[in-house]
Amino acid sequence: MSFKFGSGDAADRSTSELPSEVWRWDAKDVADQIRAGTISCSEVAASYLKRISQVNPKLNAIVHLDEERVLRAAKQADETLKRQGAVGPLHGVPVTIKLNVDVKGEATTNGVVANKALIAPEDSAVVTNLRRSGAIILGRTNVPSFSYRWFTENPLYGRTLNVWSDEITSGGSSGGAAVSVAAGMCPLAHGTDIAGSIRYPAYVCGVAGLRPTPGRVPAYSSTVSLRAFGLQTMSAQGPIARSVGDLRLSLKEMAQRDTRDPMWVDARLEYEDDDKPVRVALVDDMDGVVIAPEIRDALVRAAGWLSNAGYFVERVRPPSIVDVAQMWLSCARTEAETGMLAAVEATGDPIIMKSVHDLFGLAKPLDASGYVNLMKTRDVMRREWNELFARFPLVLMPTSCQLPFQWGEDLQGPNRYERMVSEQSPLMATAALSLPGLSVPVGLVNDIPVGVQLVAESFREFRMLAAGEVIERAASMPRSYDRIFDIK
């Protein structure tokens, strides 16, 4: 007896092989085979726990794991399936949760030593939705201190290594999430994104990452301090996965209503023309920013694949992306005066202190009048981009303008940080404009991942995902867990 799977490792496997091979499957395959009775939730959980024990000691992506709790939840999920028959779309699928949102009974440390005892009294909104869909909360993934770097390391849990190379960053701030997916420790991971924190880790780890429109996925956590207005409108929560199809599947479940989040928007998710080829603006030239030739090549290849699928691609010079990123920086710098800078100082951690100080040293805090005017400028920028989307419903642009950073590049002084802001401006600008963004891998350059970003107008995530699947199919990105890696 054998089974054939619709995505990911779509190969016949005998029943004797199933438990040991489950960790290779995409989330949709796991959910489908659980509902079909091919495999139990307990067997799925056991397969992922075994994989974690094999590779996580090297990678340090999952930093909190209660194995007994996971197995109990899986056993209960099996009993529910037997009793009810009809279950949620993610029933039995293991999902990791980032350290900066609440999971009931666990510490929401956000990578900060002082938060070791900050135990969540209830699940965050997104965790509530994932549990409701039947997902099994597998463990917690690592972050930089305060989830505020593109490099995942902190004094509490240490550094999370990239599967592809221990020389390059695992990304941040959802670095642990992306590595856990890339290494086969989970099929789905939760992440957050306020300046690229989902898309950049996905980019450097060679997996797919979706930043939904802010307001799409409810974001309430009782232990987390509320953000000021600007960053509230720029922050998003979303999924990281090995396939774009799994992003689609998980977004539907993560986006369910939760009254605890006043920013949640009851917006339509699917449209009849989501899969229809549209005009695409190709951005492979940005004023004042050097785009690495490998990134340009990736963009051109992705544009060709979209053209072959019926999309009309045209090179376009968009409204200034760097100026929008600078607007993000001015907003974040000003709002940091309300408490974040003091919290960073209180840690005494020289790494996060230097990184934050050098970043915010590139902008001055604004007074009330300056802040109000900044928000007015933001609206002007958003109108300019709305006009672009009226002509080109999709934008194909860099995720980052450079290949993955080496560890510690943000600690090399203000001059290097200033260049980094320009290089990461496609990530920061998308967030500053409250837009959705999708990071899709395109291939490898010297065994290092390279990818591109798709951006759409607000609440048109499924249009991005349809185009992302076109790129994904053509790219045939190697799965990182299939390579033999030796991480020092």
Steps between C-alpha positions, in 0.01 A plus 500: 500500500637844413392862503566787264522857624392815325788733591844504655645148499244362258632146489351161581580377849409175671323508834816374671679816389233748606592585863868568428434702183214721614729791587574537128135558409337837441227605743222426253625144455515449876145628548364300204655172614381548858144551380533198268612284792836423336686619807410615849565837657719322756718350227533840336606660828747220568662544159554872551623456856756249376613739227534781755716280721729431202559850366390760754805452727709634210261766375340630822182613327244359745594623847202379703344157451275306736505157340247346736258785437536455124433128519196554726359753253558259213330215684204725576487599131483132405212448742319804362536368145356161599212662688407779257625399158481857369796706620677827421724552194821483707394212725809330636746724313795607720558878505770698679431836666740793517621608845340845479134393525312325778453126543306424817720381786828587326732797527477769232868585528555672164864401547541720809639357825279725713190335346584144609217507752247680277253211484203545267161452671328427168576430136557787261241559229699325227573197720130478584421488130762236428374279781144544375609375159638185665870585489735356762720765665840337470743743660633855517746644249793727569524875436749783546458698820175697471454345153686800365786382277549315171723260697350245741704475819451612859660453845216276617507230232804570283533500121279323246706367209397496136459153347686601184808650666607595849675806353180680397218631715191290560308826462292686749300545679318176409830319449413204719171460315660492156776261606251264665314476168812478283647221713184289499420555867148623420294548182364838610636777718344816639690825453459874536612776263545871566803563277551171320504260795310227313624566149871539573543176699303318231730654237828401665373150590358419157136458604177693438384778732180703492452838662122555486342842498501648853158431650456173310622275784400595857802584710393536864727366777420595860866512613620714209501878536287683247687675222454865412289591199758493222649159566153360579404566140822345366512178703367169369493133598516220249633158398830356380491171309684286248232557235286794394197271510554449873510879548158516334364221720630647826405861426134403480517360851722765658278782372184411691333771708604569858326781686803561720681668210337831403730522196354184342317567173213291369638514146423267214767233456432346159405662168388342173802646315769397750649248257457719191829627348532877541746777418816478712741785572857369500726701732863405439643851517472731800640851530801511729496129585739239363311182415728198493526340153378170646182675619447666161539162334245346739253777422543460125454123526186542710368758253556253215312225680207733565502610135490137390192453718317789333593790727600823326826619658641849448802670654378789715668762717271512806458786748817524709538186710793644695298807603223274631755299699632824650145586600480164681826582678381845613176353629670215687765733645238740633275233646798326663523799735183378673672203660695274268832681529484489878418128491797434271730692735370304797616170348867593514542284189771666291390337173137615496600836646751569222272377224203707614705810575676491163171450318316777682805723475410531132187700588405766754193473724223730385294735711120479488475727198770309313333167577162624374661626181677165457164322508371744239799421281429132544152547358647675197736206446216249534294687240794488260526126541122458461534674166775256405280204594217640287731449198694197627308283749825318588852628561800269464793641696794391715439351840845632591732673255795288612577134560452386862704700751794360687452481875544831681488736202267727697773535764760650266407861569253766380639519146442131437157520663403788274583287195309209651187713533524578128561134417201395713280788385269272293416318825460815709302693238240227458442502874493879522227510235292235684518273196518122476819338372601149396859371501551212256825305447634490144809281538854483631810707434814321621276285720340808659127575451383788284142613452260776402208690651149548367293792629131574443248755615347458844307177566587338166725232649351222286594685182861500621480135597375397155795675333732360767392147412592566136851601607526211744410239238750636250780545753493145639689623805700220667369410842759590761432192708610275212858625504766364731608787720776523755437801721790580728 
